[in-house]
């Protein structure tokens, strides 16, 4: 217990929590936008890989860091448009399309890396975002501007969903697309826009890892974060504020297990510590998901004029 108390009292621990949570915040908000419109996007894992690679490659080629973030967002949006075409335009299985996007985006990114750097033994590096040490706010001043952007997006998306006509349209097509169509809302256009915007955020989530948390791209760096984001949306009951809480909760467990592994008197096998954030997150998910109110049209294809 003394080790845990020492860890929790250390400011660097909370810096790590917020840093680990940042890509989860971007990714969870992206999944939330898609699912609020009634579309499951299991392509997030591959979209994060593609965003991480494309953003990093743009910066390595000489583009400014924010241009790299924009390239990552555009890359995510392109894969989102493909997912929208398959699931909204053709009304194909959202599960199969999403998994196909993940495989396609991951394979293209790895292939692009091998073609671009055929003879390197260690990943080339770029100069990442610098910490915002000018901020007078502890913990936050050790983060980069992308973390601040992720935190600001939470209230912005909440306002968009619950205080604007556009947000109402997004929620309507995710709950009752027939009623939305009756009110003159284009279900196809609204769902497509939500998927593209959500996928752009997934691309930014990936770029955070290569342009902020690290300074290079390497294989398997996403490491299941996309799947965690899908689970966090359920934990959050499809609400942005609770999505932030879920991302911070998982990041807390993850940062804690890393430091418990490093403690000198750790007696448990390291695999137990690796399992800890996932086990505790599953427990929290089970306790919360039973009362979750999901979008009623989620994963249900819609064709105009059908009843």
N, C-alpha and C positions, 0 to 999 in steps of 0.2 A: 504493500500500500504506500510505503514511503517513496518508492520509485515513481509511482503514478502521481503522487502529490508533487514531487520535484518536477516531473515532466509538465504538469498542468500549470505550474507557477513560472515556467520559462516562457518568455515572450516569443522566442524563436519557434516554439511549438505552434502557437496561434498563427504565426506568419505562414508556417507550413500548411496548416489547415485551410487557410484562405486560398493559398496557391493551389493546393490539390483540388479544392472545390471549384475553381474558376472554369476549367473546361466542362465540368459537370453542369454548371449553371447554364452555360451556353447551349450545351447539348440537350439538357432537359427542357429548356424553353423552346428549342427547336422541335422536339418531339411533341411538346404540349400544343404548339400551334397546329401541327399536322393532325393530331388526334382530336383537338377541339373542332376541327372541320370534318371529322369522321373518317380520317384515313390513318391507318397504322403505317409507320415508316420504319421498317426493320433495316433499311439501308444505312442507318446512322453510323454503324461501325465502319463501313467502307467509305462513307462520305467524310468522316473524320480523318481517315487515312489519306484520302485524296486532298482534303483541305490542308492537312499538315505538309504534304509533299509539295503541292502546287504553290502555296504561300512561301515556303522555304526556298524553293527553286527560283521563284521570282526575285526574292531578296538576294540570293546567291548570284543571280545574273546581273545585279546592280540596282534593282528597284528599291525605293524607300520602304521602310517597315510597314507603314500603313497601306501602301500599295500592295504589299504582300498579303496583308489581311484582306484587302479587297479582292485580290485574285483568289484567295481561299474561299471567300464568300461566293464569288461568281462560280467557282468550280462546284461548290455545294449546290448552288441554284440550278446548274445544268443537270446534275444528277437528280435533283428534285423534280425538274421538268420532265425528265425521262420517267421517273416513278409516277408522276401525275398522268402522263400520257398512257401508261400501262394500266393504272388503277382507276383513273377517272374517265379517260377517253375510251379505253377498251374494256373497262370494268373487269379486269383480270384479278386474280387472287392477290390481295395486299401482302399476305405472308410470302408467297413465292416471289413476287416482284421485289419486295424489300430485300430478301435474302440474295436474289440475283444481283441487285444493285450493290450490295456489300461485296460479293465475290468479284463483280466487274470492276468496281472502283479500286478495291485492294490490289487486284492483279495488274490493272493499268498503272497504278502508282509504283508498284514494285518493278514492273517492266521499265517504266520511264526512268526510274533510278538507275537500274542496271545499264540502260542504254546511255544515259547521261554521264555515268561514272563507271566505265567498264573495268578500270584497272586500280581503283582505290581500295586500300585495305581498311582504312578508317574513314568514317563519314566526314566530308568537308563541313566546315563551320561557317556561321555568319555572326554578325554582331547583333545580339538580341535587344529587345526593349530594356531600357534602364529603369531601375526602381524610381518611384515618385518620392524621393527623399525630401522634396521641398514641402510636402504636405505635413501639417502639424498634428496629424492623427496617428497615434501608435498603431502598429500592425499594418495599417493600410499604406503607410509611407514606405514600407518595405516591398510593396507590390508594384506591378507595372500598370500602365494605363489600360491594358486589356482587362485586368481585374476590376478596375473602376467602371469600365464600360459594361461588364457583365452585371455588376451590382445595380447600375442605373437602368439596365434593361428590364429588371424585374418589375419595378413600379410602372415603367413605361408600357410594358405588355399588359400588365393588369389593367391599367387605364384604357388601353386600346380595346381590350376584350369586353370590359364592363361599363365603359363610359362613352363609347363611340358607336355610330351606326355600322361601321365596318366590323367592329367586334361583335355586335349583335348578329350581323349576317353570318359571320364565321361560326358562332355558337348555334345559330338556327340550322345551318346545313349539317352540323354535327349531331343535332338532336332530332330534327324533323325536316328532312330536305323537301318533302312534299309541301309542307306549310311554307317553307322558304320560297319555293317556286311559285306558290300561290300569291305571295307578296311581291312578286316581280324580281326576286333575287336569282341570279344565275348560279345554280349549284356548281356546275362544272368550273366556271371562272373563279368562284370563291374558294373552292377546294384546291384548285390548281395554284392560286395565289398563296394560300396558306402553306401548301407543301413546298413551294419554291422558297418562300421566306423562311420557313422552318429549316429547310435543308441548307440555306445560306448560313444560318446560325450554327448548324452542325459543322460546316466547313470552317467557320471562325474558331469553333471549339478545338478542331484539330490544329489550326495554325498557332493557337496559344502554346501548344507543346513545343513546336519547333522555333517559334519566334520570341518566346518569353520564358517558359519554364526551362527549356534547353536551347541549344544553338545549332542543332543538327537534326537531320532526319535519319531514323534507323528503323529497321523492320520490327514489327510487333510493338511499337511504342504506344499504340492506342490501348492495347492490352485489356480489352473488354469494357472500356469506359462507356462505349455506346450502349451496350446491353444494360449497364447500370443506369444510364439515363432513362431507358425505357421503363425500368422498374421504378425509378424515382417519380415518374409521372403518375403512376398508380398510387404510390405512397402519398403524393401531393394532392390526390383527388382532383387532378387536372386544374390546380390553382397555382398561379405564379409564386405567390408568397410562400406557400407550403413547399413548392419546388425548391426554393432557395434554402429553406430549412432542411429539406431532405439531402440536398447536396452538401451542406455544411456538416450534417450528421455523419454521412458516409466518410467525408474527408477527415472528420475528427477521429473516427475509428481507424482509418487508414494511417494517419499520422501517428496515432498512439501505438499501433502495432509495430511501426518502423522503429520507434524509440524503445519500445519494450525489447525488441530484438537486439538493440545495441547496448542495452543495460548490462552491466558486468555480471550481475547475479541471476540472469535469466536462466531458468531451469527447464522450461518446456521446449520441445522441438520447434524449430523455426516455422515449420509448416502450420503449427497451431496458430502462431501469430499472423501468418499470411491469411488464414481462414477467418480470423476474428472479424474484420470489417464486413465480410460477406455474410457470415452467420448472424451478426447483430442486425445487419440491414434486412436480411430475410425475416428475422423475428419482428422487426418494426413494421415491415411490409405486411406480414400476416395479420398483425394486430390492427393496422389501419385500413387495409384493403377491404376488410369485411364490411365496412361502413361506407366505402367509397361509392360515389354516384358518378358513373361513367357516362360519356356521351352516348345517347341511345342508338344513334346511327353509325357508331364506330364499327369499321370493318364491313359495312354493308354497302355493296355497290349500288349506284343509283343511275337510272336512265330516265331522261326527261319524259314526262307524260305518263310514267308507270305509277300505279297505285298499289 
